Amino acid sequence: MAVQTHGPNVFEFVHDDTKITFSPGAMDHDAVLDYTGPMGRYSFTGDQIEARKSARGLEVSVTLDQVSHLRMITLTLFVPDMELDDSAERSFRTVGIHATHRRSMTGGLGVALSSEPLEFDGSARLIEFRAAESPQLL
């Protein structure tokens, strides 16, 4: 019997009091990232999430806070490339970075003032979403 593999569509990351849920989005759905941790509670969608392929997998970054015009706090996660076999869930470990940047005069990121490496315990799942059936008149 052949084993079918599928890519996960929901990732959960946990580090101390930080919990992050990320769904990369597909077809007509935007990517979604929810953050709960020492910086507060945030929900990001679509263009608020910067994602690019890297040697580690998918590098995902969001801006947690723009403290005045002088500094910006970002979170970057590394989402590993993986496949799920017949199981619907797989555990993994990965890293992330909380960083505070000085903003440049042109509005972009400048020099990093501080950064904190984070080690995450993660789980990857494949969740099947189905549209609700529309009621039919008899």
LINDAUR-V150014 format. One record per residue. PHI is phi in radians with two decimals (999 if undefined). PSI is psi in whole degrees, 0 to 359 (999 if undefined). OMEGA is omega in radians with two decimals (none if undefined). Layout:
phi=[PHI & PHI]
psi=[PSI & PSI]
omega=[OMEGA & OMEGA]
//
This chain:
phi=[999 & -1.36 & -1.66 & -1.57 & -2.04 & -2.46 & -1.43 & -1.20 & -2.13 & -2.43 & -2.13 & -2.08 & -2.19 & -2.31 & -2.54 & 0.82 & -1.71 & -1.90 & -2.30 & -2.26 & -2.10 & -2.28 & -2.15 & -1.17 & 1.35 & -2.81 & 0.80 & -1.76 & -1.92 & -1.37 & -1.15 & -2.36 & -2.34 & -1.97 & -2.15 & -2.32 & -3.07 & -1.11 & -1.54 & 2.05 & -2.08 & -2.41 & -2.33 & -2.11 & -2.44 & 0.89 & -1.20 & -1.30 & -1.93 & -1.77 & -2.28 & -2.61 & -1.25 & -2.45 & -1.10 & -1.54 & 2.25 & -1.69 & -1.69 & -2.03 & -2.26 & -2.39 & -1.70 & -1.36 & -2.79 & -1.94 & -1.44 & 0.93 & -1.66 & -1.70 & -2.57 & -2.44 & -1.88 & -2.11 & -2.23 & -2.15 & -2.10 & -1.91 & -1.69 & -1.22 & -1.26 & -2.78 & -2.12 & -1.89 & -1.51 & -1.16 & -1.36 & -1.69 & -2.61 & -2.55 & -1.58 & -2.76 & -2.16 & -2.65 & -2.19 & -2.61 & -2.46 & -1.64 & -2.35 & -1.97 & -1.99 & -1.37 & -1.39 & -1.38 & -1.16 & -1.57 & 1.70 & -1.52 & -1.32 & -1.91 & -1.17 & -1.27 & -1.42 & -2.73 & -2.55 & -2.19 & -1.26 & -2.19 & -1.87 & -1.87 & -1.57 & -2.27 & -2.42 & -2.02 & -2.34 & -1.90 & -1.92 & -1.64 & -1.73 & -2.19 & -1.23 & -1.17 & -1.23 & -1.43 & -1.15 & -2.01 & -1.45 & -1.73]
psi=[131 & 143 & 126 & 140 & 147 & 151 & 144 & 154 & 1 & 130 & 136 & 137 & 135 & 131 & 115 & 244 & 20 & 132 & 129 & 136 & 130 & 131 & 116 & 348 & 157 & 157 & 253 & 16 & 138 & 156 & 149 & 135 & 124 & 132 & 131 & 122 & 199 & 341 & 355 & 204 & 130 & 151 & 127 & 145 & 157 & 239 & 349 & 348 & 124 & 122 & 136 & 149 & 140 & 179 & 335 & 351 & 226 & 125 & 117 & 127 & 142 & 157 & 114 & 325 & 138 & 97 & 105 & 204 & 3 & 328 & 162 & 137 & 125 & 160 & 129 & 133 & 149 & 112 & 114 & 148 & 132 & 161 & 150 & 134 & 223 & 340 & 153 & 5 & 148 & 136 & 153 & 170 & 143 & 182 & 163 & 175 & 127 & 124 & 145 & 124 & 144 & 134 & 139 & 167 & 339 & 1 & 350 & 186 & 139 & 216 & 138 & 124 & 321 & 155 & 146 & 115 & 143 & 137 & 121 & 139 & 131 & 164 & 140 & 134 & 153 & 112 & 129 & 120 & 132 & 140 & 142 & 142 & 139 & 143 & 145 & 139 & 136 & 999]
omega=[-3.14 & 3.09 & 3.11 & 3.11 & 3.12 & 3.06 & 3.10 & 3.11 & 3.05 & 3.12 & 3.06 & -3.12 & 3.12 & 3.05 & -3.11 & -3.10 & 3.12 & 3.06 & -3.11 & 3.03 & -3.11 & 3.03 & -3.04 & -3.13 & 3.13 & -3.14 & -3.06 & 3.14 & 3.07 & 3.01 & 3.14 & 3.05 & 3.08 & -3.09 & 2.97 & -3.10 & -3.07 & 3.12 & -3.13 & 3.11 & -3.13 & 3.01 & -3.09 & 3.07 & 2.99 & -3.06 & 3.08 & -3.12 & 3.09 & -3.12 & 3.08 & 3.12 & 3.08 & 3.13 & -3.13 & -3.04 & 3.13 & 3.11 & -3.04 & -3.13 & 3.04 & 3.06 & -3.13 & -3.08 & 3.01 & -3.09 & -3.08 & 3.13 & -3.02 & -3.09 & -3.09 & 3.13 & -3.11 & 3.03 & 3.07 & 3.11 & 3.02 & -3.12 & -3.07 & 2.99 & 3.10 & 3.06 & 3.05 & 3.07 & -3.10 & 3.09 & -3.10 & -3.09 & 3.11 & 3.11 & 3.11 & 3.02 & 3.12 & -3.10 & 3.07 & -3.12 & 2.92 & -3.11 & 3.02 & -3.09 & 2.94 & 3.12 & 3.12 & -3.13 & -3.14 & 3.07 & 3.12 & 3.10 & 3.08 & -3.11 & 3.07 & 3.10 & 3.10 & 3.05 & -3.13 & 3.08 & -3.13 & 3.04 & -3.07 & 2.85 & -3.06 & 2.99 & 3.12 & -3.12 & 2.99 & -3.14 & 3.14 & 3.13 & 3.11 & 3.09 & 3.11 & 3.12 & 3.12 & -3.13 & 3.13 & 3.08 & 3.11 & none]
//
